Amino acid sequence: MPHRRFSQAISEGDGISVIAAVEDADAARAAEAQRAEALVVRSDPRAVRDATALPILWRADVSLEEASQVADAYLLVYESLDEERLEELHRQALDLGLDCVVDVRNEEELEEALDVADPEIFLLSPRDADGDDGPLEHVLDLLPSVPAGKLAIADLPLTTAEEIAHLEQAGFDAVIVSARDISALAGGPPPVV
């Protein structure tokens, strides 16, 4: 299966890219119509694959071989892997033609992931945010640790247009949003042709 370039989709164009979290074909079609630039799927993306031309990041614990058949990018969660396994899976994903996204919670994980696998795409997670530091502030504080030339995706539980403006101004390449109503977050409805 030829892969659609997830990294290209989120790095092209002006502004921040919106990645819609979807679970079925209808949500995928709606997200594409509302100008999402990529999709993230937790369940099996086979039905989603047939419904859209957008690149898909599969956010599930599945084999790389299985992911390479139906997805365009694969998520590795740093905290769940030792260094040897991270390096091995990252290399295998790239060998299979998948973009590889590494999910990190803090600066230490980010630096170790760079040392071990030097990934091109980071998903900055607010899982380590404490009471004084909300999810938005946490990912914004983590962004300066991402080296120039690497792609940074924000993963926030709920996202508003104001938060997206902050993320874009800070330099994030993309943000994952719920597929419920992304048109306001993706810059409005598509132009009429």
DABEL-V433155 format. One record per residue. N is the residue number from 1. PSI is psi in degrees with one decimal (none if undefined). OMEGA is omega in whole degrees, 0 to 359 (none if undefined). Layout:
n=N psi=PSI omega=OMEGA
n=N psi=PSI omega=OMEGA
//
This chain:
n=1 psi=126.3 omega=176
n=2 psi=135.4 omega=183
n=3 psi=142.9 omega=172
n=4 psi=134.9 omega=187
n=5 psi=104.6 omega=177
n=6 psi=-46.7 omega=182
n=7 psi=-39.4 omega=180
n=8 psi=-42.2 omega=181
n=9 psi=-37.9 omega=183
n=10 psi=-8.9 omega=181
n=11 psi=-14.7 omega=181
n=12 psi=158.8 omega=172
n=13 psi=177.3 omega=180
n=14 psi=147.8 omega=174
n=15 psi=-168.7 omega=184
n=16 psi=140.9 omega=178
n=17 psi=144.8 omega=178
n=18 psi=125.3 omega=176
n=19 psi=117.9 omega=183
n=20 psi=130.8 omega=174
n=21 psi=115.3 omega=183
n=22 psi=161.6 omega=178
n=23 psi=-8.6 omega=181
n=24 psi=173.3 omega=185
n=25 psi=-40.0 omega=181
n=26 psi=-44.0 omega=179
n=27 psi=-36.2 omega=179
n=28 psi=-45.7 omega=178
n=29 psi=-42.7 omega=180
n=30 psi=-41.6 omega=179
n=31 psi=-42.2 omega=179
n=32 psi=-41.4 omega=179
n=33 psi=-28.0 omega=181
n=34 psi=15.6 omega=171
n=35 psi=25.9 omega=170
n=36 psi=151.7 omega=181
n=37 psi=-11.4 omega=177
n=38 psi=170.6 omega=180
n=39 psi=152.2 omega=170
n=40 psi=133.7 omega=185
n=41 psi=134.4 omega=177
n=42 psi=-34.0 omega=180
n=43 psi=-175.0 omega=181
n=44 psi=121.4 omega=185
n=45 psi=12.1 omega=184
n=46 psi=-46.7 omega=180
n=47 psi=-35.7 omega=178
n=48 psi=-40.1 omega=181
n=49 psi=-43.3 omega=182
n=50 psi=-17.1 omega=185
n=51 psi=-10.1 omega=188
n=52 psi=157.5 omega=175
n=53 psi=-2.0 omega=182
n=54 psi=146.8 omega=175
n=55 psi=148.5 omega=185
n=56 psi=129.0 omega=169
n=57 psi=119.3 omega=179
n=58 psi=116.2 omega=184
n=59 psi=67.9 omega=181
n=60 psi=161.3 omega=179
n=61 psi=83.9 omega=180
n=62 psi=167.9 omega=180
n=63 psi=151.2 omega=178
n=64 psi=-37.7 omega=180
n=65 psi=-44.4 omega=178
n=66 psi=-43.8 omega=179
n=67 psi=-38.9 omega=183
n=68 psi=-18.4 omega=179
n=69 psi=-25.1 omega=187
n=70 psi=-4.7 omega=182
n=71 psi=171.3 omega=181
n=72 psi=-19.1 omega=180
n=73 psi=153.2 omega=185
n=74 psi=139.4 omega=181
n=75 psi=127.3 omega=172
n=76 psi=125.3 omega=179
n=77 psi=113.3 omega=187
n=78 psi=-47.1 omega=186
n=79 psi=-19.0 omega=182
n=80 psi=3.0 omega=184
n=81 psi=147.5 omega=169
n=82 psi=169.6 omega=186
n=83 psi=-42.6 omega=181
n=84 psi=-43.3 omega=180
n=85 psi=-39.4 omega=177
n=86 psi=-48.5 omega=181
n=87 psi=-44.1 omega=181
n=88 psi=-48.8 omega=181
n=89 psi=-38.2 omega=178
n=90 psi=-47.5 omega=180
n=91 psi=-45.0 omega=180
n=92 psi=-41.8 omega=179
n=93 psi=-46.4 omega=180
n=94 psi=-39.8 omega=178
n=95 psi=-30.6 omega=179
n=96 psi=0.1 omega=179
n=97 psi=10.0 omega=179
n=98 psi=144.1 omega=165
n=99 psi=145.5 omega=182
n=100 psi=122.1 omega=180
n=101 psi=128.9 omega=179
n=102 psi=120.8 omega=180
n=103 psi=122.1 omega=178
n=104 psi=150.2 omega=182
n=105 psi=-20.7 omega=186
n=106 psi=174.1 omega=183
n=107 psi=-37.3 omega=180
n=108 psi=-47.2 omega=178
n=109 psi=-41.0 omega=180
n=110 psi=-47.5 omega=181
n=111 psi=-40.7 omega=179
n=112 psi=-39.1 omega=177
n=113 psi=-39.0 omega=177
n=114 psi=-43.3 omega=180
n=115 psi=-38.8 omega=186
n=116 psi=-48.2 omega=189
n=117 psi=-15.5 omega=182
n=118 psi=55.4 omega=182
n=119 psi=155.5 omega=179
n=120 psi=-22.0 omega=185
n=121 psi=129.1 omega=176
n=122 psi=137.9 omega=170
n=123 psi=113.3 omega=182
n=124 psi=115.8 omega=187
n=125 psi=141.3 omega=177
n=126 psi=17.2 omega=183
n=127 psi=-25.5 omega=179
n=128 psi=3.0 omega=181
n=129 psi=133.1 omega=178
n=130 psi=-177.7 omega=183
n=131 psi=-34.4 omega=181
n=132 psi=-20.7 omega=186
n=133 psi=101.2 omega=181
n=134 psi=172.1 omega=183
n=135 psi=-45.2 omega=181
n=136 psi=-48.2 omega=181
n=137 psi=-37.1 omega=181
n=138 psi=-49.7 omega=181
n=139 psi=-33.3 omega=177
n=140 psi=-39.4 omega=178
n=141 psi=-29.3 omega=182
n=142 psi=-26.7 omega=185
n=143 psi=-42.8 omega=181
n=144 psi=-16.7 omega=178
n=145 psi=-13.4 omega=178
n=146 psi=120.0 omega=182
n=147 psi=151.4 omega=175
n=148 psi=142.0 omega=180
n=149 psi=-13.5 omega=176
n=150 psi=155.6 omega=179
n=151 psi=139.1 omega=180
n=152 psi=127.4 omega=178
n=153 psi=132.1 omega=175
n=154 psi=137.2 omega=179
n=155 psi=94.7 omega=182
n=156 psi=144.9 omega=183
n=157 psi=-40.5 omega=177
n=158 psi=137.9 omega=185
n=159 psi=132.7 omega=177
n=160 psi=166.0 omega=177
n=161 psi=-36.3 omega=179
n=162 psi=-42.3 omega=178
n=163 psi=-40.5 omega=179
n=164 psi=-38.2 omega=177
n=165 psi=-41.2 omega=177
n=166 psi=-44.4 omega=180
n=167 psi=-43.0 omega=180
n=168 psi=-45.4 omega=180
n=169 psi=-35.9 omega=180
n=170 psi=-23.3 omega=178
n=171 psi=12.1 omega=176
n=172 psi=145.6 omega=177
n=173 psi=-32.3 omega=184
n=174 psi=164.2 omega=176
n=175 psi=140.6 omega=175
n=176 psi=128.7 omega=179
n=177 psi=160.7 omega=175
n=178 psi=145.7 omega=182
n=179 psi=-2.6 omega=184
n=180 psi=-48.2 omega=180
n=181 psi=84.0 omega=183
n=182 psi=-11.0 omega=186
n=183 psi=-40.2 omega=179
n=184 psi=-26.8 omega=182
n=185 psi=-21.6 omega=183
n=186 psi=13.0 omega=176
n=187 psi=21.7 omega=176
n=188 psi=-179.9 omega=183
n=189 psi=157.9 omega=180
n=190 psi=154.0 omega=180
n=191 psi=148.2 omega=177
n=192 psi=129.2 omega=182
n=193 psi=none omega=none
//
